[in-house]
Structure formats: structure tokens, C-alpha cells
Amino acid sequence: MNRIKEFFHRHKSLVLYALFGGVTTVVNFISFKLCNVLLGDEWYLVSNVIAWLISVIAAYIVNKLWVFESRSWHLRQTLYEIGTFFSARLLSLGVEELGLFLLVDVAGMSGMTTALLGLTFSGEMVSKFLISFFVVAINYFFSKLVVFKRK
């Protein structure tokens, strides 16, 4: 039990990022799926941007308060964090949009479906899942090293 506590304390931000990042990733995927149902699969890039906006707002709040424990609400500090957080997330959105376009339109995954555990996933959703590993890594490093860095 002591080893688990020691690991948690040594890697607290990474463990909490994985936990809360998982929650915001689920929010992102559900938002993406709902938007795809409402707008249609052909609007998957628009659906992705809407899902991104919803999940980035949620991610900023949990990252600020619980993952990186940035307790300052001074206007200058908060504006810096919001600006750098959204800027970094815009970069990862660009990576995700490009990856989705390449997998869905160029590689032809748009017409594919995959069944897993009784659920059917579109090529767009499978593509989003594959790209999410890169996006999560980019977001963690920018959040830890730029946005919420310890002074």
C-alpha cells in the first residue's frame, strides 16, 4: 500500500490527468457522437470542433483545480492560463482535424464500420479514437510544461 501512495504522490499530476483526462475524453466522444447524429457523418469535422469546445471548457476547469492545482484567480494569472490553455488546445485540435481528414477522407475510413462488444462504430469514430492518443499526449505536455507550470 505504501508503494501505491508513494507512486501517487510522485506522479500525482499524471495520475489525476489520466483520470480527469479520461472523463473529458468521454465527454468529447459523446459530444462528437451526438453532433454526428444530429448533423450527419459528412459533417464530422464540424462535429469534432463542437465536441472540442465542450471538452476544452471542462478540461480547463478540472486541470486548473484538481490536476495541476493552480489556485490563483488573479485576473492576470487566470487570463494567462486561459489564453495558453486554449492556444495549446487549438494546436491539438489542428492535429486532430488533420488526422481525421487524412484517415476519413484520404484513407477512406468514412465508409467503414467496426463492431465491438455489440456496439457499432463508424469510421469517423474509429479514426477519432486512434488520433486521440496523440492528442492526449500533446495536451498533457502543453498543460504541464506551459500552461500550469510551477513558478
N, CA, C and O of each residue as an XYZ file, in Angstrom:
604
protein
N       0.820     -1.196      0.000
C       0.000      0.000      0.000
C       0.867      1.265      0.000
O       0.526      2.263     -0.634
N       1.986      1.205      0.717
C       2.882      2.357      0.750
C       3.468      2.657     -0.619
O       3.686      3.819     -0.961
N       3.724      1.619     -1.405
C       4.270      1.830     -2.750
C       3.260      2.542     -3.643
O       3.631      3.370     -4.475
N       1.983      2.216     -3.465
C       0.936      2.869     -4.251
C       0.854      4.343     -3.866
O       0.777      5.214     -4.732
N       0.870      4.618     -2.556
C       0.836      6.013     -2.096
C       2.047      6.784     -2.586
O       1.935      7.928     -3.028
N       3.199      6.151     -2.503
C       4.435      6.794     -2.952
C       4.372      7.101     -4.455
O       4.744      8.189     -4.892
N       3.898      6.132     -5.228
C       3.750      6.342     -6.673
C       2.784      7.488     -6.953
O       3.055      8.352     -7.787
N       1.658      7.487     -6.251
C       0.660      8.536     -6.458
C       1.241      9.911     -6.147
O       1.061     10.847     -6.925
N       1.931     10.042     -5.026
C       2.486     11.343     -4.647
C       3.591     11.795     -5.603
O       3.729     12.986     -5.881
N       4.365     10.850     -6.098
C       5.443     11.194     -7.017
C       4.895     11.593     -8.391
O       5.449     12.469     -9.054
N       3.811     10.949     -8.811
C       3.254     11.180    -10.148
C       1.813     11.689    -10.071
O       0.989     11.353    -10.921
N       1.517     12.480     -9.075
C       0.146     12.911     -8.813
C      -0.499     13.572    -10.022
O      -1.618     13.220    -10.395
N       0.199     14.532    -10.645
C      -0.425     15.237    -11.770
C      -0.691     14.299    -12.941
O      -1.700     14.447    -13.630
N       0.199     13.336    -13.175
C      -0.008     12.393    -14.277
C      -1.188     11.467    -13.992
O      -1.999     11.204    -14.880
N      -1.287     10.972    -12.757
C      -2.391     10.089    -12.384
C      -3.723     10.835    -12.477
O      -4.690     10.324    -13.042
N      -3.767     12.046    -11.918
C      -5.001     12.830    -11.973
C      -5.341     13.244    -13.402
O      -6.513     13.290    -13.776
N      -4.313     13.547    -14.205
C      -4.559     13.896    -15.605
C      -5.168     12.699    -16.336
O      -6.090     12.859    -17.135
N      -4.655     11.516    -16.065
C      -5.207     10.311    -16.700
C      -6.667     10.115    -16.292
O      -7.513      9.793    -17.126
N      -6.955     10.309    -15.016
C      -8.324     10.141    -14.521
C      -9.263     11.193    -15.116
O     -10.263     10.853    -15.749
N      -8.939     12.458    -14.911
C      -9.811     13.520    -15.407
C      -9.736     13.651    -16.925
O     -10.713     14.032    -17.569
N      -8.573     13.334    -17.494
C      -8.453     13.326    -18.947
C      -9.353     12.270    -19.562
O      -9.921     12.469    -20.636
N      -9.476     11.133    -18.864
C     -10.402     10.095    -19.312
C     -11.832     10.591    -19.308
O     -12.598     10.322    -20.234
N     -12.190     11.319    -18.256
C     -13.553     11.870    -18.161
C     -13.798     12.876    -19.284
O     -14.835     12.819    -19.944
N     -12.857     13.795    -19.511
C     -13.070     14.798    -20.571
C     -13.011     14.163    -21.958
O     -13.646     14.651    -22.892
N     -12.249     13.071    -22.095
C     -12.239     12.354    -23.374
C     -13.590     11.708    -23.636
O     -14.076     11.716    -24.767
N     -14.195     11.150    -22.602
C     -15.543     10.581    -22.742
C     -16.538     11.685    -23.114
O     -17.390     11.486    -23.979
N     -16.430     12.841    -22.464
C     -17.290     13.987    -22.811
C     -17.099     14.343    -24.285
O     -18.066     14.595    -25.004
N     -15.845     14.359    -24.724
C     -15.543     14.686    -26.114
C     -16.155     13.673    -27.075
O     -16.765     14.059    -28.072
N     -16.000     12.388    -26.788
C     -16.521     11.345    -27.677
C     -18.044     11.344    -27.713
O     -18.642     11.171    -28.775
N     -18.668     11.533    -26.568
C     -20.142     11.579    -26.535
C     -20.640     12.800    -27.300
O     -21.593     12.704    -28.073
N     -19.999     13.948    -27.086
C     -20.385     15.166    -27.819
C     -20.206     14.976    -29.320
O     -21.057     15.380    -30.112
N     -19.085     14.355    -29.703
C     -18.822     14.089    -31.119
C     -19.900     13.189    -31.713
O     -20.414     13.460    -32.799
N     -20.238     12.121    -30.999
C     -21.257     11.189    -31.496
C     -22.616     11.871    -31.624
O     -23.307     11.703    -32.629
N     -22.999     12.644    -30.598
C     -24.282     13.358    -30.657
C     -24.322     14.337    -31.823
O     -25.321     14.432    -32.535
N     -23.231     15.060    -32.007
C     -23.184     16.008    -33.134
C     -23.240     15.279    -34.471
O     -23.895     15.743    -35.404
N     -22.550     14.132    -34.569
C     -22.603     13.357    -35.809
C     -24.014     12.854    -36.089
O     -24.447     12.824    -37.241
N     -24.728     12.461    -35.044
C     -26.113     12.002    -35.223
C     -26.987     13.171    -35.676
O     -27.801     13.026    -36.588
N     -26.815     14.326    -35.038
C     -27.642     15.493    -35.369
C     -27.285     16.116    -36.717
O     -28.172     16.501    -37.478
N     -25.987     16.215    -37.015
C     -25.546     16.896    -38.239
C     -25.330     15.949    -39.413
O     -25.401     16.365    -40.570
N     -25.068     14.684    -39.120
C     -24.745     13.712    -40.161
C     -23.244     13.474    -40.214
O     -22.451     14.370    -39.925
N     -22.864     12.258    -40.586
C     -21.445     11.883    -40.619
C     -20.618     12.747    -41.563
O     -19.418     12.919    -41.352
N     -21.247     13.290    -42.601
C     -20.474     14.099    -43.548
C     -19.982     15.409    -42.922
O     -19.105     16.072    -43.477
N     -20.537     15.775    -41.790
C     -20.122     16.992    -41.067
C     -19.229     16.640    -39.876
O     -19.217     17.353    -38.872
N     -18.491     15.554    -39.988
C     -17.685     15.064    -38.857
C     -16.647     16.071    -38.383
O     -16.348     16.109    -37.189
N     -16.081     16.893    -39.274
C     -15.092     17.888    -38.837
C     -15.749     18.997    -38.011
O     -15.156     19.481    -37.047
N     -16.957     19.401    -38.376
C     -17.709     20.390    -37.592
C     -18.096     19.776    -36.246
O     -17.981     20.425    -35.206
N     -18.548     18.542    -36.271
C     -18.888     17.836    -35.030
C     -17.685     17.778    -34.099
O     -17.819     17.928    -32.885
N     -16.510     17.559    -34.680
C     -15.292     17.486    -33.876
C     -14.969     18.827    -33.216
O     -14.545     18.857    -32.060
N     -15.161     19.922    -33.927
C     -14.894     21.253    -33.357
C     -15.863     21.552    -32.211
O     -15.455     22.082    -31.178
N     -17.123     21.220    -32.388
C     -18.114     21.438    -31.318
C     -17.763     20.584    -30.101
O     -17.795     21.070    -28.970
N     -17.433     19.329    -30.326
C     -17.042     18.433    -29.233
C     -15.775     18.948    -28.551
O     -15.648     18.866    -27.329
N     -14.844     19.474    -29.336
C     -13.609     20.032    -28.799
C     -13.918     21.191    -27.859
O     -13.378     21.253    -26.755
N     -14.778     22.106    -28.285
C     -15.102     23.275    -27.462
C     -15.710     22.851    -26.127
O     -15.322     23.364    -25.077
N     -16.642     21.935    -26.161
C     -17.288     21.462    -24.930
C     -16.259     20.809    -24.004
O     -16.233     21.093    -22.807
N     -15.429     19.950    -24.546
C     -14.471     19.233    -23.704
C     -13.325     20.114    -23.229
O     -12.787     19.875    -22.147
N     -12.934     21.121    -23.999
C     -11.858     22.015    -23.563
C     -12.306     22.873    -22.385
O     -11.524     23.116    -21.466
N     -13.525     23.323    -22.400
C     -14.041     24.084    -21.252
C     -14.024     23.207    -20.000
O     -13.577     23.647    -18.941
N     -14.502     21.985    -20.113
C     -14.486     21.050    -18.977
C     -13.046     20.740    -18.559
O     -12.741     20.699    -17.368
N     -12.174     20.524    -19.524
C     -10.782     20.182    -19.224
C     -10.066     21.329    -18.515
O      -9.287     21.091    -17.592
N     -10.316     22.554    -18.929
C      -9.656     23.690    -18.269
C     -10.018     23.713    -16.784
O      -9.146     23.878    -15.931
N     -11.269     23.551    -16.490
C     -11.725     23.621    -15.096
C     -11.088     22.515    -14.257
O     -10.534     22.799    -13.195
N     -11.154     21.266    -14.709
C     -10.595     20.178    -13.902
C      -9.071     20.226    -13.839
O      -8.483     19.892    -12.811
N      -8.427     20.639    -14.937
C      -6.971     20.748    -14.914
C      -6.514     21.850    -13.966
O      -5.558     21.663    -13.215
N      -7.181     22.981    -13.995
C      -6.810     24.095    -13.123
C      -6.992     23.720    -11.660
O      -6.088     23.922    -10.849
N      -8.134     23.186    -11.325
C      -8.473     22.968     -9.925
C      -7.866     21.714     -9.323
O      -7.373     21.753     -8.195
N      -7.889     20.593    -10.055
C      -7.526     19.333     -9.433
C      -6.246     18.707     -9.952
O      -5.505     18.097     -9.181
N      -5.969     18.842    -11.229
C      -4.787     18.161    -11.760
C      -3.516     18.933    -11.434
O      -2.587     18.385    -10.840
N      -3.473     20.200    -11.819
C      -2.262     20.992    -11.625
C      -2.370     21.959    -10.447
O      -1.435     22.705    -10.156
N      -3.518     21.939     -9.777
C      -3.761     22.690     -8.544
C      -3.330     24.155     -8.636
O      -2.634     24.665     -7.758
N      -3.743     24.804     -9.686
C      -3.491     26.233     -9.833
C      -4.610     26.966     -9.103
O      -5.734     27.048     -9.600
N      -4.308     27.485     -7.956
C      -5.335     28.074     -7.095
C      -5.499     29.579     -7.289
O      -6.399     30.184     -6.706
N      -4.645     30.181     -8.097
C      -4.729     31.625     -8.285
C      -5.901     31.997     -9.188
O      -6.092     31.428    -10.262
N      -6.671     32.961     -8.722
C      -7.748     33.510     -9.547
C      -7.484     34.974     -9.855
O      -8.389     35.701    -10.265
N      -6.216     35.415     -9.653
C      -5.875     36.779    -10.027
C      -6.103     36.936    -11.529
O      -5.799     36.038    -12.314
N      -6.630     38.068    -11.905
C      -7.033     38.276    -13.292
C      -5.899     37.997    -14.273
O      -6.100     37.299    -15.267
N      -4.728     38.526    -14.007
C      -3.607     38.360    -14.936
C      -3.225     36.877    -15.081
O      -3.022     36.394    -16.195
N      -3.131     36.166    -13.964
C      -2.782     34.748    -13.985
C      -3.861     33.924    -14.686
O      -3.549     33.043    -15.487
N      -5.112     34.204    -14.388
C      -6.220     33.465    -14.991
C      -6.284     33.704    -16.496
O      -6.491     32.763    -17.262
N      -6.109     34.940    -16.923
C      -6.111     35.244    -18.360
C      -4.948     34.555    -19.069
O      -5.097     34.067    -20.189
N      -3.790     34.519    -18.409
C      -2.641     33.816    -18.984
C      -2.962     32.333    -19.156
O      -2.730     31.761    -20.222
N      -3.500     31.711    -18.097
C      -3.816     30.289    -18.156
C      -4.856     29.980    -19.222
O      -4.698     29.035    -19.995
N      -5.912     30.773    -19.262
C      -6.962     30.540    -20.262
C      -6.392     30.719    -21.671
O      -6.646     29.900    -22.555
N      -5.627     31.782    -21.877
C      -5.051     32.036    -23.203
C      -4.113     30.941    -23.659
O      -4.209     30.464    -24.789
N      -3.195     30.536    -22.774
C      -2.249     29.493    -23.166
C      -2.920     28.125    -23.261
O      -2.568     27.316    -24.120
N      -3.882     27.870    -22.382
C      -4.595     26.585    -22.420
C      -5.348     26.431    -23.739
O      -5.226     25.410    -24.415
N      -6.123     27.445    -24.097
C      -6.895     27.364    -25.336
C      -5.987     27.383    -26.560
O      -6.282     26.724    -27.556
N      -4.879     28.135    -26.500
C      -3.935     28.146    -27.623
C      -3.318     26.773    -27.834
O      -3.228     26.287    -28.962
N      -2.892     26.151    -26.734
C      -2.314     24.805    -26.845
C      -3.356     23.818    -27.354
O      -3.048     22.953    -28.174
N      -4.573     23.946    -26.875
C      -5.637     23.038    -27.317
C      -6.009     23.299    -28.777
O      -6.421     22.379    -29.483
N      -5.867     24.544    -29.234
C      -6.091     24.814    -30.659
C      -5.072     24.070    -31.508
O      -5.397     23.558    -32.579
N      -3.831     24.012    -31.019
C      -2.803     23.253    -31.736
C      -3.195     21.779    -31.827
O      -3.108     21.173    -32.895
N      -3.624     21.208    -30.703
C      -4.006     19.791    -30.743
C      -5.286     19.580    -31.549
O      -5.467     18.520    -32.148
N      -6.187     20.583    -31.573
C      -7.369     20.495    -32.440
C      -6.938     20.424    -33.903
O      -7.499     19.657    -34.686
N      -5.945     21.224    -34.265
C      -5.421     21.182    -35.635
C      -4.868     19.813    -35.988
O      -5.101     19.298    -37.082
N      -4.128     19.224    -35.045
C      -3.589     17.873    -35.249
C      -4.737     16.879    -35.427
O      -4.696     16.017    -36.305
N      -5.767     17.014    -34.578
C      -6.893     16.088    -34.641
C      -7.697     16.263    -35.935
O      -8.065     15.278    -36.575
N      -7.962     17.489    -36.311
C      -8.714     17.737    -37.548
C      -7.958     17.192    -38.761
O      -8.548     16.553    -39.632
N      -6.652     17.450    -38.809
C      -5.841     16.943    -39.915
C      -5.833     15.415    -39.922
O      -5.996     14.792    -40.971
N      -5.644     14.821    -38.753
C      -5.645     13.363    -38.659
C      -6.972     12.756    -39.075
O      -7.017     11.754    -39.788
N      -8.068     13.385    -38.614
C      -9.398     12.894    -39.012
C      -9.580     12.974    -40.526
O     -10.035     12.020    -41.158
N      -9.222     14.112    -41.095
C      -9.354     14.279    -42.543
C      -8.541     13.219    -43.289
O      -9.028     12.604    -44.238
N      -7.296     13.014    -42.850
C      -6.444     12.045    -43.535
C      -6.988     10.623    -43.426
O      -6.986      9.878    -44.406
N      -7.452     10.248    -42.235
C      -7.970      8.881    -42.065
C      -9.342      8.688    -42.716
O      -9.594      7.670    -43.360
N     -10.218      9.669    -42.543
C     -11.591      9.506    -43.034
C     -11.673      9.719    -44.539
O     -12.203      8.870    -45.256
N     -11.159     10.831    -45.021
C     -11.320     11.157    -46.443
C     -10.215     10.599    -47.339
O     -10.495     10.068    -48.414
N      -8.977     10.717    -46.904
C      -7.869     10.269    -47.747
C      -7.704      8.750    -47.674
O      -7.590      8.093    -48.709
N      -7.689      8.191    -46.475
C      -7.511      6.742    -46.324
C      -8.815      5.972    -46.528
O      -8.802      4.745    -46.626
N      -9.939      6.687    -46.593
C     -11.212      6.048    -46.911
C     -11.919      5.339    -45.767
O     -12.666      4.388    -45.998
N     -11.698      5.781    -44.554
C     -12.363      5.119    -43.428
C     -13.815      5.546    -43.249
O     -14.515      4.995    -42.400
N     -14.281      6.514    -44.030
C     -15.645      7.017    -43.851
C     -16.712      5.954    -44.086
O     -17.760      5.987    -43.441
N     -16.476      5.042    -44.970
C     -17.473      4.018    -45.263
C     -17.358      2.781    -44.397
O     -18.147      1.848    -44.543
N     -16.398      2.760    -43.507
C     -16.160      1.571    -42.694
C     -16.976      1.617    -41.404
O     -17.284      2.690    -40.886
N     -17.312      0.454    -40.907
C     -17.901      0.339    -39.581
C     -17.185     -0.797    -38.858
O     -16.715     -1.751    -39.477
N     -17.115     -0.673    -37.548
C     -16.462     -1.682    -36.728
C     -17.387     -2.044    -35.584
O     -17.957     -1.162    -34.942
N     -17.540     -3.317    -35.326
C     -18.370     -3.772    -34.215
C     -17.460     -4.267    -33.095
O     -16.496     -4.998    -33.324
N     -17.796     -3.846    -31.879
C     -17.040     -4.260    -30.707
C     -17.987     -4.319    -29.520
O     -18.654     -3.336    -29.197
N     -18.042     -5.468    -28.878
C     -18.896     -5.664    -27.707
C     -20.360     -5.327    -27.983
O     -21.057     -4.784    -27.126
N     -20.805     -5.650    -29.167
C     -22.196     -5.407    -29.529
C     -22.493     -3.991    -29.973
O     -23.637     -3.674    -30.298
N     -21.491     -3.136    -29.996
C     -21.680     -1.751    -30.447
C     -21.044     -1.582    -31.815
O     -20.030     -2.211    -32.119
N     -21.635     -0.740    -32.632
C     -21.106     -0.464    -33.954
C     -20.534      0.948    -33.978
O     -21.184      1.902    -33.549
N     -19.310      1.068    -34.484
C     -18.619      2.350    -34.546
C     -18.340      2.719    -35.995
O     -17.895      1.887    -36.787
N     -18.606      3.976    -36.331
C     -18.344      4.464    -37.684
C     -16.842      4.636    -37.885
O     -16.065      4.660    -36.931
N     -16.459      4.755    -39.147
C     -15.060      5.016    -39.475
C     -14.579      6.327    -38.872
O     -13.415      6.458    -38.495
N     -15.487      7.301    -38.783
C     -15.145      8.586    -38.177
C     -14.804      8.410    -36.696
O     -13.840      8.992    -36.200
N     -15.608      7.600    -35.997
C     -15.375      7.383    -34.561
C     -14.101      6.587    -34.332
O     -13.339      6.895    -33.415
N     -13.855      5.571    -35.149
C     -12.628      4.786    -35.032
C     -11.412      5.677    -35.293
O     -10.405      5.583    -34.591
N     -11.510      6.538    -36.301
C     -10.417      7.465    -36.610
C     -10.158      8.401    -35.432
O      -9.009      8.638    -35.060
N     -11.224      8.924    -34.854
C     -11.095      9.820    -33.706
C     -10.419      9.099    -32.547
O      -9.559      9.672    -31.877
N     -10.796      7.858    -32.307
C     -10.189      7.068    -31.245
C      -8.690      6.899    -31.483
O      -7.898      7.091    -30.560
N      -8.293      6.548    -32.686
C      -6.877      6.343    -32.995
C      -6.061      7.619    -32.797
O      -4.956      7.578    -32.258
N      -6.602      8.732    -33.226
C      -5.899     10.010    -33.129
C      -5.847     10.510    -31.693
O      -4.940     11.258    -31.329
N      -6.803     10.108    -30.881
C      -6.900     10.634    -29.512
C      -5.648     10.361    -28.681
O      -5.341     11.136    -27.775
N      -4.926      9.294    -28.958
C      -3.712      9.000    -28.192
C      -2.670     10.110    -28.384
O      -2.017     10.524    -27.426
N      -2.520     10.585    -29.619
C      -1.584     11.677    -29.885
C      -2.066     12.977    -29.251
O      -1.281     13.728    -28.671
N      -3.346     13.228    -29.368
C      -3.930     14.463    -28.850
C      -3.797     14.542    -27.333
O      -3.450     15.596    -26.799
N      -4.066     13.455    -26.641
C      -3.957     13.431    -25.178
C      -2.513     13.705    -24.756
O      -2.281     14.469    -23.818
N      -1.551     13.100    -25.427
C      -0.139     13.313    -25.090
C       0.263     14.774    -25.316
O       0.928     15.369    -24.468
N      -0.130     15.346    -26.437
C       0.174     16.750    -26.725
C      -0.432     17.647    -25.657
O       0.231     18.551    -25.150
N      -1.688     17.398    -25.317
C      -2.373     18.230    -24.327
C      -1.719     18.148    -22.955
O      -1.596     19.165    -22.272
N      -1.298     16.962    -22.541
C      -0.662     16.814    -21.230
C       0.628     17.629    -21.166
O       0.836     18.392    -20.223
N       1.482     17.472    -22.153
C       2.766     18.156    -22.112
C       2.613     19.674    -22.160
O       3.320     20.385    -21.446
N       1.708     20.177    -22.983
C       1.491     21.622    -23.006
C       0.915     22.114    -21.683
O       1.321     23.164    -21.186
N      -0.028     21.365    -21.106
C      -0.621     21.784    -19.837
C       0.422     21.798    -18.729
O       0.492     22.748    -17.949
N       1.220     20.762    -18.658
C       2.207     20.643    -17.580
C       3.380     21.600    -17.763
O       3.824     22.212    -16.792
N       3.887     21.742    -18.976
C       5.115     22.495    -19.203
C       4.893     23.969    -19.535
O       5.810     24.777    -19.388
N       3.696     24.329    -19.976
C       3.464     25.715    -20.387
C       2.355     26.373    -19.575
O       2.582     27.404    -18.942
N       1.174     25.798    -19.584
C       0.006     26.470    -19.031
C       0.059     26.556    -17.510
O      -0.041     27.645    -16.946
N       0.213     25.422    -16.850
C       0.138     25.372    -15.391
C       1.503     25.105    -14.755
O       1.586     24.510    -13.681
N       2.573     25.547    -15.422
C       3.909     25.290    -14.891
C       4.080     25.959    -13.529
O       3.559     27.043    -13.267
N       4.819     25.277    -12.691
C       5.101     25.811    -11.352
C       6.171     26.879    -11.462
O       7.151     26.724    -12.191
N       5.978     27.928    -10.753
C       6.949     29.029    -10.805
C       8.050     28.819     -9.782
O       8.959     29.642     -9.676
